[in-house]
Amino acid sequence: MTKARIAVLISGAGTNMAALLYAAKAADCPYEIVLVASNNPDAPGLTIAAAEDIATWARTHKGMNRDAFDALVDAQLREAKADFVALAGYMRILSDDFVARWAGRMLNIHPSLLPLYKGLDTHQKAIDAGDRFGGCSVHIVTPGVDDGPVLAQTPVAILPGDTVETLSARVRIAEHQLYPPTLAAFVTRERSPEYLIGRVRELAMALPEADEVTSHGMPCFGIVKGKKFAYFTEDHHGDGKIAILVKISGADEQAALIEMDEDRYYRPAYFGDGWIGIRLDRGDTDWDAIGEWLRKSWLAVAPKKLAGLMGIADEF
């Protein structure tokens, strides 16, 4: 199993980073920590990471504008060849450009049951509101602060007489238990058949007059009462691949694609020269490119009138 490469950003003690790091020691963990970086050179978590032979990097953000500092961090992440970023007590609002560079590949853990109590002082807010539960959430990072889709949560009961200190101590235990498995599930979802068919379905069914049926034992997408433009294949005929099959111009294009990247493109059995298989189970799928492949395949089979309407729509 090729493990996903994780960079962790911290600002302080790094206890959530340590939870991720220790979980990564398990042989079946699907990720490894390749870098721990901080905006605080004195962050105690850096010492923990270094003692575990994890590469570290730190520089204070003071005296630098947000974009310039985030560009330095981004350069370190790319030098470490990180696949994903995990924020673990990173006390910096990220620039929109940095978030865009890591869109869909960056997670954060937040000490509240989002969407409640974004930002700081979450435990005090929960206590003051008389809530029965505080807790923690792992979410995908988007430009809005603590505003991305929530992947998992753990409620933690608020006890009579709880203070910020007592509640936060219990929530921290929940954080350490929640973050590693959530990160593990997230980095492996790009190889999950359920996730992959969901993404393909979303893109295919957005095309005009598209429908889905089952054909040759596979989910198949076509134009209503018309020709098929894509198939989703999972270990079809025991080939071990998860892929989509889309229409192409013919044997020359098929051969050129396979020569360009034989690990991604292949000739699908029983489909002939007019189709290409594109693997989705490599963990690095460019979904914009898949959307364009589906669009071109749709155009190859669409009636001229329908294709013409799509062309008009594209102009606007």
Backbone bond lengths (Angstrom), bond angles and torsions (degrees), N, CA, C in turn:
res aa  C-N    CA-C-N  psi(-1)  N-CA   C-N-CA  omega(-1)  CA-C   N-CA-C  phi
1 M - - - 1.464 - - 1.520 109.81 -
2 T 1.345 117.26 125.67 1.449 121.50 173.82 1.518 108.42 -79.71
3 K 1.316 116.61 122.44 1.464 120.25 -175.60 1.522 110.39 -86.15
4 A 1.331 115.40 142.39 1.459 120.86 175.16 1.523 109.17 -68.25
5 R 1.319 115.96 141.02 1.458 121.96 -177.71 1.530 108.50 -95.60
6 I 1.340 115.78 120.28 1.461 122.20 -173.68 1.517 110.22 -112.73
7 A 1.332 116.17 130.40 1.459 121.93 168.09 1.529 107.66 -104.94
8 V 1.315 116.86 135.29 1.459 122.10 -178.19 1.525 108.69 -113.75
9 L 1.329 116.23 131.75 1.459 121.97 177.16 1.522 109.22 -106.51
10 I 1.329 116.30 128.39 1.457 121.92 -177.90 1.525 109.52 -132.61
11 S 1.337 115.40 165.92 1.458 120.79 173.13 1.516 112.51 -129.72
12 G 1.347 116.87 -12.19 1.456 118.44 -173.09 1.512 113.79 -143.07
13 A 1.337 115.24 -125.31 1.472 121.33 -171.72 1.518 112.98 -63.33
14 G 1.309 116.92 -30.71 1.459 119.34 176.36 1.508 114.66 74.05
15 T 1.345 117.91 31.23 1.463 118.28 -178.60 1.528 111.71 -70.00
16 N 1.319 117.56 -37.23 1.464 118.53 176.13 1.517 111.02 -69.29
17 M 1.320 117.19 -36.62 1.467 119.98 173.45 1.521 109.91 -58.41
18 A 1.341 116.76 -44.51 1.460 120.47 -179.90 1.521 111.10 -62.76
19 A 1.345 116.98 -38.22 1.468 119.80 178.05 1.526 110.33 -62.01
20 L 1.319 116.65 -42.22 1.469 120.38 177.78 1.526 110.48 -65.65
21 L 1.316 116.16 -41.61 1.466 121.31 -177.81 1.527 111.21 -63.97
22 Y 1.331 116.43 -46.28 1.474 119.27 -178.31 1.524 110.99 -68.51
23 A 1.336 117.05 -35.86 1.470 119.37 176.07 1.526 110.42 -63.45
24 A 1.332 116.58 -34.34 1.460 120.88 -178.41 1.524 112.47 -67.96
25 K 1.319 118.16 -14.82 1.465 120.96 178.32 1.533 112.17 -71.69
26 A 1.327 117.48 -19.89 1.457 120.16 178.92 1.526 109.68 -67.41
27 A 1.303 116.36 137.84 1.467 120.76 -175.58 1.516 112.28 -60.29
28 D 1.333 117.60 -32.24 1.460 119.90 -176.57 1.525 113.12 -94.17
29 C 1.325 117.88 7.70 1.460 119.97 177.25 1.529 108.67 -70.29
30 P 1.337 118.25 132.21 1.463 119.86 -174.34 1.527 114.33 -83.67
31 Y 1.320 117.74 4.63 1.461 119.74 178.31 1.518 111.08 -133.78
32 E 1.335 115.22 161.72 1.454 122.66 173.08 1.524 108.51 -133.85
33 I 1.322 116.49 147.73 1.457 121.34 177.48 1.522 108.13 -88.19
34 V 1.330 116.35 121.78 1.472 119.96 -177.26 1.526 112.10 -110.42
35 L 1.327 118.23 -13.47 1.461 120.85 -179.90 1.517 109.29 -160.12
36 V 1.325 115.72 138.72 1.459 121.92 167.94 1.524 106.43 -120.18
37 A 1.319 116.46 119.54 1.462 121.72 -176.14 1.525 109.68 -122.12
38 S 1.327 115.67 152.25 1.456 119.52 -175.41 1.525 111.29 -146.98
39 N 1.326 114.89 151.16 1.461 121.52 170.97 1.521 111.09 -89.74
40 N 1.335 116.72 5.74 1.467 122.92 -179.17 1.527 108.62 -129.90
41 P 1.330 118.61 102.36 1.468 120.58 -178.39 1.522 113.88 -59.45
42 D 1.349 117.44 -19.26 1.459 120.77 179.81 1.525 112.91 -96.50
43 A 1.325 118.27 9.99 1.468 120.90 -178.31 1.522 110.29 -61.48
44 P 1.347 118.03 123.24 1.465 119.80 -179.73 1.525 113.57 -58.25
45 G 1.309 117.47 -28.04 1.463 119.82 179.97 1.517 113.43 -61.20
46 L 1.321 116.95 -27.01 1.457 120.07 177.52 1.523 111.44 -63.00
47 T 1.319 115.85 -37.67 1.464 120.41 179.07 1.523 110.74 -64.88
48 I 1.344 116.28 -40.71 1.458 120.27 178.03 1.524 110.16 -61.48
49 A 1.326 116.29 -47.77 1.463 120.62 -178.23 1.519 111.26 -61.96
50 A 1.327 117.01 -44.82 1.462 120.31 -179.04 1.523 111.13 -62.68
51 A 1.337 116.43 -38.62 1.466 120.15 179.03 1.520 111.53 -64.68
52 E 1.339 116.85 -25.70 1.470 122.34 178.70 1.529 111.93 -93.95
53 D 1.339 116.13 13.49 1.474 122.62 177.80 1.526 112.70 62.88
54 I 1.340 115.86 33.34 1.460 121.35 173.80 1.529 108.42 -97.64
55 A 1.312 117.67 134.52 1.460 121.09 178.14 1.531 109.99 -61.50
56 T 1.328 116.86 140.03 1.458 121.68 179.70 1.527 110.26 -127.90
57 W 1.297 114.18 156.65 1.471 121.65 174.77 1.506 107.34 -149.79
58 A 1.331 116.93 139.04 1.462 120.35 178.96 1.528 109.77 -149.73
59 R 1.316 113.80 143.20 1.457 121.23 173.05 1.508 107.68 -158.71
60 T 1.314 116.53 137.39 1.454 118.90 178.27 1.524 110.50 -69.65
61 H 1.317 114.22 144.31 1.456 119.80 177.73 1.516 112.21 -85.37
62 K 1.320 116.62 -7.39 1.471 120.18 -175.41 1.524 110.60 -65.21
63 G 1.303 115.15 134.57 1.452 120.61 -179.61 1.512 114.37 86.31
64 M 1.340 117.78 1.17 1.458 121.59 179.37 1.526 109.33 -120.77
65 N 1.336 116.42 146.28 1.463 117.11 174.20 1.527 109.31 -76.54
66 R 1.318 115.07 163.39 1.465 120.39 -171.26 1.529 112.26 -61.02
67 D 1.321 116.72 -44.60 1.462 120.01 -177.92 1.528 111.78 -63.51
68 A 1.325 116.41 -42.33 1.464 120.08 -178.37 1.526 110.94 -66.09
69 F 1.326 117.04 -41.67 1.463 118.81 179.66 1.518 110.95 -67.92
70 D 1.316 116.91 -43.13 1.469 119.74 179.98 1.528 111.36 -63.95
71 A 1.329 117.06 -31.10 1.465 119.48 176.40 1.528 110.50 -65.35
72 L 1.346 116.99 -37.81 1.471 120.05 176.01 1.526 110.82 -63.37
73 V 1.339 116.43 -44.31 1.463 120.29 179.51 1.527 109.95 -62.75
74 D 1.322 116.40 -44.96 1.462 120.73 -179.61 1.528 110.99 -58.84
75 A 1.313 116.80 -40.49 1.467 120.19 178.90 1.522 111.41 -62.20
76 Q 1.332 116.75 -37.91 1.469 120.03 178.23 1.527 111.10 -68.18
77 L 1.307 117.09 -39.73 1.466 120.47 179.63 1.524 110.59 -63.45
78 R 1.310 115.91 -40.67 1.467 119.85 -178.40 1.524 110.79 -73.46
79 E 1.325 117.54 -35.10 1.463 119.59 176.03 1.525 110.90 -63.66
80 A 1.349 115.65 -34.26 1.464 120.49 178.17 1.525 112.16 -79.33
81 K 1.338 116.76 -2.76 1.471 123.07 -178.91 1.533 111.29 57.48
82 A 1.331 115.63 41.18 1.463 120.66 179.09 1.523 110.19 -68.48
83 D 1.325 115.71 139.62 1.461 122.07 173.83 1.525 111.24 -91.26
84 F 1.338 115.92 -34.28 1.464 122.69 -177.06 1.523 108.90 -139.38
85 V 1.339 114.45 159.70 1.459 121.43 177.01 1.523 108.23 -122.23
86 A 1.328 116.15 133.74 1.466 121.87 175.52 1.525 108.36 -117.00
87 L 1.320 116.38 118.81 1.458 120.70 174.51 1.518 108.12 -85.07
88 A 1.334 116.09 130.06 1.461 120.69 -176.26 1.530 108.47 -138.38
89 G 1.330 114.24 82.71 1.454 118.40 -176.11 1.515 111.91 73.94
90 Y 1.313 116.60 35.29 1.469 121.38 178.68 1.524 107.27 -90.13
91 M 1.327 116.52 108.73 1.456 121.81 -168.88 1.533 111.15 -93.63
92 R 1.298 115.52 53.75 1.455 121.63 177.70 1.524 109.04 -136.28
93 I 1.326 116.50 135.48 1.458 120.24 169.64 1.519 107.34 -77.18
94 L 1.313 116.51 127.28 1.456 121.44 -174.55 1.525 111.03 -85.17
95 S 1.330 116.04 147.31 1.458 120.83 176.81 1.532 109.79 -68.70
96 D 1.318 115.83 152.14 1.464 120.25 178.81 1.525 111.26 -59.74
97 D 1.329 116.85 -36.11 1.465 119.78 -179.14 1.522 110.59 -65.53
98 F 1.325 116.86 -41.74 1.471 120.18 179.18 1.522 110.14 -63.95
99 V 1.322 117.17 -44.86 1.461 120.78 179.40 1.525 110.09 -61.31
100 A 1.331 116.98 -40.32 1.462 120.00 -179.94 1.522 111.35 -64.94
101 R 1.327 117.63 -37.18 1.461 121.08 179.91 1.520 111.88 -63.91
102 W 1.345 116.26 -30.48 1.459 120.54 -177.30 1.531 111.34 -114.27
103 A 1.307 116.19 24.98 1.470 120.74 -178.31 1.524 110.68 -57.95
104 G 1.332 115.34 130.22 1.457 120.67 179.46 1.507 113.82 77.13
105 R 1.334 117.67 2.21 1.466 120.72 -178.09 1.523 111.99 -131.30
106 M 1.334 116.90 18.88 1.458 120.31 -178.41 1.526 109.85 -135.10
107 L 1.337 115.52 128.15 1.461 122.41 -179.93 1.525 110.29 -115.95
108 N 1.328 114.42 158.43 1.462 121.35 175.93 1.519 108.56 -139.24
109 I 1.322 115.96 149.25 1.468 120.35 171.45 1.519 107.95 -111.35
110 H 1.324 115.14 132.36 1.469 121.57 -173.38 1.520 109.22 -127.64
111 P 1.337 118.30 137.23 1.469 121.17 -174.30 1.527 114.31 -85.43
112 S 1.320 116.06 56.66 1.465 121.00 169.93 1.510 107.75 -158.49
113 L 1.311 115.58 170.48 1.460 120.53 174.82 1.529 107.60 -90.77
114 L 1.321 115.01 84.48 1.463 120.14 -178.90 1.523 110.78 -54.17
115 P 1.325 120.02 144.61 1.466 125.78 12.15 1.518 115.68 -84.45
116 L 1.328 118.88 9.56 1.461 120.44 176.19 1.519 110.83 -69.59
117 Y 1.312 116.38 138.83 1.457 124.79 164.86 1.529 113.76 56.87
118 K 1.299 114.88 62.87 1.453 119.92 171.96 1.528 108.60 -72.08
119 G 1.326 115.55 157.98 1.454 119.26 177.94 1.518 112.90 82.64
120 L 1.331 116.25 -144.65 1.468 122.21 -171.96 1.534 111.88 -96.77
121 D 1.339 114.92 173.16 1.470 124.09 174.17 1.527 112.20 58.24
122 T 1.311 116.37 38.25 1.462 120.35 -174.12 1.528 112.32 -66.49
123 H 1.332 117.09 -40.55 1.467 119.40 -176.21 1.532 110.73 -68.12
124 Q 1.326 116.53 -42.12 1.456 119.40 178.83 1.522 110.98 -63.51
125 K 1.325 116.21 -38.85 1.462 119.67 178.93 1.522 111.16 -63.96
126 A 1.316 117.10 -40.33 1.468 120.18 179.60 1.523 110.81 -66.95
127 I 1.325 116.96 -40.67 1.475 121.05 178.78 1.524 110.14 -66.00
128 D 1.329 116.43 -46.76 1.468 120.58 -178.46 1.525 111.90 -62.94
129 A 1.346 116.53 -31.23 1.468 119.99 -179.40 1.521 112.24 -79.30
130 G 1.330 117.38 -7.13 1.458 120.13 -177.90 1.512 113.60 73.20
131 D 1.318 116.92 24.70 1.463 120.90 -178.88 1.530 110.51 -66.25
132 R 1.317 115.84 147.71 1.466 120.50 175.13 1.526 111.17 -77.44
133 F 1.337 115.94 -27.64 1.455 119.84 -176.24 1.527 110.64 -134.39
134 G 1.317 114.01 139.34 1.450 121.45 160.20 1.517 106.20 -100.96
135 G 1.328 116.12 -152.90 1.458 117.59 176.83 1.504 112.51 150.02
136 C 1.326 115.08 -161.46 1.457 120.24 -177.51 1.532 109.40 -145.03
137 S 1.329 114.32 157.58 1.464 121.77 -177.50 1.515 109.31 -138.33
138 V 1.332 116.48 142.26 1.458 122.09 168.72 1.523 106.71 -108.04
139 H 1.333 115.42 128.84 1.460 119.47 -176.91 1.521 110.89 -138.34
140 I 1.330 114.84 158.24 1.460 121.58 173.33 1.523 107.73 -75.03
141 V 1.318 116.83 136.84 1.458 121.23 -177.42 1.524 109.76 -80.97
142 T 1.334 115.31 129.69 1.460 123.61 174.36 1.526 107.04 -128.95
143 P 1.345 118.55 173.76 1.471 118.63 -176.37 1.522 115.00 -57.86
144 G 1.326 118.71 -34.01 1.456 120.26 177.39 1.524 111.15 -70.86
145 V 1.322 117.34 140.33 1.459 121.79 -178.24 1.529 110.01 -65.00
146 D 1.335 116.64 121.81 1.469 123.41 178.62 1.530 111.37 53.64
147 D 1.328 115.79 38.84 1.460 120.35 -169.54 1.522 113.81 -116.81
148 G 1.355 119.06 -1.39 1.450 120.66 -175.51 1.509 113.19 -79.28
149 P 1.329 117.46 170.47 1.466 121.80 179.49 1.526 112.00 -56.57
150 V 1.319 115.65 133.03 1.467 121.17 -179.61 1.523 109.40 -82.84
151 L 1.322 116.02 130.01 1.461 121.98 179.29 1.519 112.74 -95.01
152 A 1.341 117.14 -35.10 1.472 120.59 -176.81 1.516 109.22 -162.25
153 Q 1.337 115.37 152.33 1.461 121.22 178.17 1.520 110.55 -142.06
154 T 1.317 115.91 154.24 1.463 121.71 171.46 1.521 108.80 -130.73
155 P 1.346 118.89 115.30 1.467 120.47 174.67 1.529 110.35 -74.39
156 V 1.315 116.04 144.70 1.470 122.33 177.38 1.527 107.31 -129.94
157 A 1.326 117.00 121.20 1.465 120.98 -176.32 1.526 110.97 -62.47
158 I 1.328 115.39 138.30 1.459 121.48 173.83 1.530 107.74 -91.94
159 L 1.315 116.67 121.13 1.462 122.35 -175.33 1.523 111.00 -90.49
160 P 1.338 117.26 154.26 1.462 119.37 174.31 1.533 110.21 -56.07
161 G 1.319 116.05 132.54 1.459 120.01 178.92 1.515 114.03 83.19
162 D 1.325 118.35 2.39 1.463 120.07 178.90 1.526 111.16 -58.11
163 T 1.311 114.79 141.26 1.456 122.16 170.57 1.525 108.19 -111.24
164 V 1.305 115.52 174.28 1.467 119.33 175.87 1.518 109.77 -56.65
165 E 1.331 115.99 -41.04 1.470 120.27 -176.65 1.521 111.90 -67.25
166 T 1.327 118.01 -45.04 1.470 119.30 -177.18 1.521 111.77 -71.02
167 L 1.352 115.68 -39.74 1.468 118.59 179.08 1.521 110.72 -68.03
168 S 1.318 117.08 -43.40 1.460 119.65 -177.42 1.523 111.31 -64.15
169 A 1.334 117.25 -32.11 1.467 119.75 179.05 1.522 110.85 -64.44
170 R 1.340 117.25 -40.38 1.463 119.96 179.39 1.525 111.05 -73.84
171 V 1.316 116.74 -37.95 1.464 119.75 178.11 1.526 109.68 -63.24
172 R 1.320 116.69 -36.38 1.463 119.14 179.99 1.524 111.39 -62.69
173 I 1.336 116.69 -37.51 1.466 119.68 175.39 1.526 109.74 -60.37
174 A 1.332 116.04 -44.46 1.468 120.40 179.15 1.527 110.86 -62.96
175 E 1.328 116.77 -39.46 1.468 120.19 178.60 1.522 110.91 -59.12
176 H 1.331 115.64 -45.34 1.466 119.68 -177.36 1.524 112.19 -64.37
177 Q 1.314 116.75 -28.33 1.460 120.50 178.21 1.525 112.18 -84.47
178 L 1.334 116.52 -29.03 1.464 120.42 -174.69 1.528 112.71 -83.43
179 Y 1.319 117.45 -40.83 1.465 120.13 -169.38 1.530 113.47 -66.04
180 P 1.343 120.00 -48.66 1.474 118.03 -176.46 1.525 114.72 -59.06
181 P 1.345 120.25 -49.25 1.470 117.36 -179.58 1.520 113.08 -68.26
182 T 1.333 117.42 -30.75 1.464 119.34 178.09 1.519 110.52 -67.73
183 L 1.326 116.93 -42.50 1.458 120.36 176.25 1.523 110.59 -63.17
184 A 1.326 117.10 -42.13 1.468 120.92 179.68 1.528 110.86 -60.57
185 A 1.326 116.59 -44.98 1.473 119.73 179.12 1.521 111.15 -65.12
186 F 1.327 116.65 -37.00 1.454 120.80 -177.81 1.525 111.66 -66.85
187 V 1.323 117.09 -44.23 1.471 119.00 -175.82 1.522 112.12 -74.31
188 T 1.320 117.61 -17.49 1.470 119.95 178.86 1.516 112.99 -97.70
189 R 1.319 118.19 -6.45 1.470 119.05 -175.09 1.519 111.52 -66.31
190 E 1.344 117.67 -26.61 1.466 119.99 178.10 1.522 112.07 -68.29
191 R 1.331 117.12 -5.94 1.462 120.81 174.36 1.530 111.35 -114.00
192 S 1.323 116.81 3.82 1.463 121.73 -178.56 1.523 110.02 -84.82
193 P 1.349 118.49 123.83 1.468 119.89 179.34 1.525 112.97 -55.78
194 E 1.331 117.15 -38.75 1.464 120.26 -178.09 1.527 110.79 -64.27
195 Y 1.329 115.89 -43.31 1.456 119.75 178.70 1.523 110.84 -66.34
196 L 1.324 116.64 -44.23 1.460 120.72 -175.55 1.529 112.13 -66.03
197 I 1.329 117.88 -43.78 1.454 118.89 178.69 1.525 109.89 -65.73
198 G 1.319 117.23 -33.36 1.457 120.20 177.26 1.519 112.15 -62.51
199 R 1.339 116.49 -42.41 1.461 119.88 178.75 1.523 111.20 -67.33
200 V 1.336 116.79 -43.63 1.464 120.10 178.86 1.523 110.13 -62.41
201 R 1.319 116.48 -44.29 1.472 120.59 -179.69 1.522 111.13 -59.90
202 E 1.326 116.02 -43.64 1.464 120.21 -179.88 1.528 111.22 -59.52
203 L 1.318 116.98 -43.77 1.463 121.14 -178.92 1.529 111.98 -72.08
204 A 1.336 115.92 -43.59 1.466 119.51 -176.99 1.522 111.96 -67.81
205 M 1.321 116.15 -43.01 1.463 119.29 -175.48 1.528 112.57 -74.94
206 A 1.339 117.10 -9.54 1.466 120.23 175.02 1.521 111.50 -78.68
207 L 1.329 117.24 -12.45 1.461 120.87 179.43 1.539 110.17 -78.86
208 P 1.325 117.42 150.04 1.474 120.37 -174.20 1.531 112.91 -58.36
209 E 1.327 115.22 133.13 1.457 124.01 173.84 1.530 112.97 55.80
210 A 1.335 116.31 30.31 1.469 120.05 178.18 1.519 110.25 -81.10
211 D 1.333 115.26 146.96 1.459 119.86 171.94 1.527 108.91 -137.84
212 E 1.319 115.34 169.13 1.466 121.15 -179.39 1.515 109.38 -126.18
213 V 1.318 115.30 132.74 1.453 121.91 174.35 1.528 107.10 -136.85
214 T 1.323 115.97 179.70 1.459 121.06 172.72 1.523 108.47 -107.96
215 S 1.327 115.73 129.51 1.463 120.87 -179.31 1.511 108.88 -142.36
216 H 1.315 116.97 134.41 1.468 121.76 -176.72 1.534 111.13 54.81
217 G 1.332 116.00 31.52 1.455 120.86 178.82 1.513 114.04 75.63
218 M 1.338 117.96 13.21 1.450 121.74 -177.53 1.525 110.71 -126.57
219 P 1.341 117.90 148.48 1.459 118.91 168.05 1.524 109.05 -60.07
220 C 1.314 115.78 134.84 1.458 121.09 -173.00 1.528 108.81 -135.93
221 F 1.321 116.49 138.53 1.460 121.52 -177.66 1.519 109.38 -116.66
222 G 1.304 115.18 132.34 1.456 120.42 -179.18 1.508 110.68 -146.42
223 I 1.309 116.03 178.48 1.450 122.37 173.65 1.525 107.43 -87.03
224 V 1.299 116.90 137.07 1.467 121.60 -176.58 1.529 109.85 -49.77
225 K 1.335 115.42 124.44 1.465 123.07 -177.88 1.527 112.40 57.59
226 G 1.319 115.85 26.53 1.457 119.83 -178.96 1.515 112.49 -134.58
227 K 1.315 116.73 -156.35 1.462 122.50 -174.84 1.527 111.58 -82.42
228 K 1.339 114.50 162.41 1.453 121.75 179.70 1.533 109.58 -89.76
229 F 1.339 114.92 141.72 1.461 118.16 179.11 1.523 113.44 -120.36
230 A 1.342 119.39 -7.01 1.465 119.75 178.95 1.522 110.32 -162.11
231 Y 1.325 114.58 147.08 1.461 122.63 173.39 1.524 108.08 -126.84
232 F 1.333 115.39 146.29 1.469 121.28 172.91 1.524 107.30 -108.05
233 T 1.315 116.12 121.58 1.457 120.07 -175.33 1.519 111.34 -117.94
234 E 1.323 115.75 132.24 1.463 122.70 176.57 1.528 108.62 -126.56
235 D 1.325 115.45 104.56 1.465 122.09 178.99 1.526 111.14 55.39
236 H 1.333 116.07 40.06 1.462 120.00 -177.61 1.526 109.57 -68.62
237 H 1.320 116.37 130.20 1.465 122.29 -176.37 1.539 111.27 56.32
238 G 1.341 115.64 28.94 1.463 119.72 175.95 1.514 114.99 68.23
239 D 1.357 117.68 27.79 1.469 119.03 -177.90 1.528 113.16 -84.16
240 G 1.346 117.96 -6.91 1.458 121.54 176.63 1.512 114.88 74.36
241 K 1.326 118.49 9.49 1.462 121.48 -175.39 1.528 110.94 -106.33
242 I 1.326 115.21 147.09 1.465 121.89 165.17 1.517 105.46 -113.30
243 A 1.323 117.48 121.49 1.457 120.61 -169.58 1.516 110.60 -157.46
244 I 1.320 115.05 168.67 1.458 120.32 165.24 1.522 107.69 -112.10
245 L 1.317 114.81 149.49 1.451 122.38 174.70 1.521 107.17 -112.66
246 V 1.329 116.37 125.56 1.464 120.52 -178.74 1.524 109.92 -130.65
247 K 1.306 115.32 161.18 1.460 122.21 -179.26 1.531 110.72 -74.19
248 I 1.345 115.42 142.44 1.456 122.03 172.96 1.523 108.75 -135.39
249 S 1.340 116.47 -179.98 1.463 120.21 -172.99 1.516 113.72 -75.50
250 G 1.343 117.90 -25.59 1.457 118.69 -179.54 1.511 112.81 154.58
251 A 1.321 115.88 -163.52 1.464 121.90 -171.58 1.519 113.16 -62.67
252 D 1.325 118.38 -36.62 1.466 119.96 -178.36 1.524 111.44 -65.32
253 E 1.323 116.01 -45.22 1.465 119.08 178.70 1.521 110.55 -65.95
254 Q 1.309 116.41 -39.88 1.468 120.37 178.58 1.527 110.46 -59.46
255 A 1.333 116.79 -48.64 1.462 120.94 -179.18 1.521 111.72 -63.36
256 A 1.332 116.89 -39.40 1.462 120.70 -179.47 1.522 111.67 -65.21
257 L 1.324 116.59 -41.46 1.465 120.13 179.45 1.519 111.15 -65.23
258 I 1.330 116.59 -43.68 1.468 120.06 -179.31 1.520 110.19 -65.67
259 E 1.307 116.89 -39.04 1.467 119.54 178.67 1.532 110.69 -66.04
260 M 1.323 116.75 -36.46 1.457 121.50 -179.32 1.527 111.94 -66.82
261 D 1.344 117.33 -40.28 1.474 120.63 -177.70 1.525 108.43 -155.84
262 E 1.314 115.48 86.10 1.460 119.80 -174.78 1.524 112.87 -72.81
263 D 1.332 117.32 -14.27 1.462 119.17 176.12 1.528 111.88 -80.42
264 R 1.328 116.68 -21.01 1.467 120.12 -177.96 1.531 111.97 -103.12
265 Y 1.322 117.35 -41.77 1.456 121.66 -175.83 1.525 110.65 -103.78
266 Y 1.329 116.65 145.33 1.462 120.09 178.26 1.526 110.07 -155.11
267 R 1.326 114.21 160.83 1.465 121.28 177.29 1.521 108.53 -83.65
268 P 1.326 118.51 114.91 1.465 119.88 -177.48 1.528 111.71 -74.75
269 A 1.313 115.46 132.42 1.467 120.35 -179.63 1.526 110.36 -59.63
270 Y 1.315 115.41 139.07 1.466 124.28 174.20 1.529 114.25 71.54
271 F 1.334 118.89 5.90 1.463 119.98 -177.83 1.525 113.05 -109.03
272 G 1.305 118.59 -13.49 1.455 119.91 175.28 1.511 114.57 81.29
273 D 1.346 114.65 -171.29 1.462 121.27 -173.64 1.519 114.04 -76.68
274 G 1.317 117.77 -14.38 1.458 120.33 -175.15 1.517 114.36 -87.02
275 W 1.314 116.78 7.74 1.463 120.85 -178.78 1.522 109.58 -132.44
276 I 1.330 116.11 153.86 1.462 121.74 173.02 1.528 108.37 -131.46
277 G 1.320 116.14 140.12 1.456 121.32 172.47 1.515 109.26 -91.73
278 I 1.335 116.31 133.97 1.471 122.02 178.44 1.525 107.45 -122.25
279 R 1.320 116.90 114.23 1.465 120.31 -176.40 1.529 111.27 -70.44
280 L 1.331 114.17 138.50 1.456 122.02 179.59 1.527 112.16 -111.59
281 D 1.327 117.39 -2.55 1.467 121.26 -170.49 1.519 113.00 -102.92
282 R 1.325 117.63 22.80 1.453 121.01 -179.50 1.530 112.59 -92.22
283 G 1.343 116.21 -10.34 1.458 120.00 178.75 1.520 114.12 85.07
284 D 1.333 118.22 2.84 1.468 120.34 -178.41 1.523 111.71 -132.33
285 T 1.322 116.94 33.52 1.462 121.23 -175.18 1.525 111.33 -65.46
286 D 1.322 115.68 130.49 1.455 122.38 173.14 1.528 107.05 -90.11
287 W 1.324 116.66 100.92 1.457 119.98 -172.50 1.519 112.95 -72.15
288 D 1.333 117.20 -25.10 1.463 118.77 172.80 1.528 109.89 -64.22
289 A 1.334 115.93 -41.37 1.462 119.92 178.18 1.524 111.38 -65.71
290 I 1.339 117.02 -39.87 1.465 119.94 178.09 1.523 109.97 -63.32
291 G 1.329 116.94 -40.13 1.457 119.99 177.02 1.519 111.73 -60.38
292 E 1.337 116.29 -38.93 1.460 119.80 179.09 1.526 110.91 -70.10
293 W 1.347 118.32 -38.75 1.469 120.87 175.50 1.528 110.74 -59.88
294 L 1.331 116.75 -43.46 1.460 120.08 179.31 1.527 110.79 -64.27
295 R 1.316 116.01 -40.25 1.458 119.71 179.34 1.530 111.03 -62.98
296 K 1.326 116.42 -46.33 1.475 119.35 -179.92 1.526 110.95 -64.79
297 S 1.325 116.61 -37.84 1.459 119.88 179.11 1.529 110.49 -66.48
298 W 1.329 115.64 -40.04 1.470 120.80 176.58 1.532 109.89 -60.16
299 L 1.335 116.26 -45.35 1.459 120.23 -179.65 1.527 111.67 -62.18
300 A 1.330 116.73 -31.24 1.467 120.48 -177.98 1.518 112.32 -67.52
301 V 1.332 117.90 -23.47 1.468 120.06 -177.13 1.521 112.95 -115.50
302 A 1.332 117.55 -8.05 1.467 120.42 -175.11 1.526 111.04 -71.77
303 P 1.313 117.93 142.05 1.477 120.51 171.66 1.523 109.74 -56.99
304 K 1.336 116.12 148.88 1.460 120.34 -174.30 1.528 112.26 -56.93
305 K 1.330 116.59 -39.37 1.462 119.27 -178.71 1.520 110.84 -63.94
306 L 1.332 117.23 -43.41 1.459 120.89 -179.59 1.526 110.79 -68.84
307 A 1.340 116.58 -41.69 1.462 120.28 178.08 1.519 110.72 -63.06
308 G 1.331 116.36 -37.15 1.454 120.19 178.46 1.508 112.52 -64.69
309 L 1.329 117.28 -38.49 1.459 120.72 177.17 1.517 111.20 -64.56
310 M 1.342 116.45 -36.64 1.455 119.45 177.98 1.524 110.16 -66.86
311 G 1.342 116.52 -38.98 1.451 119.71 177.88 1.515 112.24 -62.11
312 I 1.325 116.46 -39.04 1.471 120.52 176.88 1.516 110.69 -63.81
313 A 1.346 115.45 -42.84 1.473 119.98 179.05 1.517 111.19 -61.97
314 D 1.342 117.20 -38.19 1.461 120.71 -179.39 1.521 112.03 -63.62
315 E 1.341 116.95 -29.72 1.459 119.85 -179.55 1.516 112.18 -67.08
316 F 1.318 115.36 -22.13 1.457 119.21 -179.86 1.526 111.31 -102.24
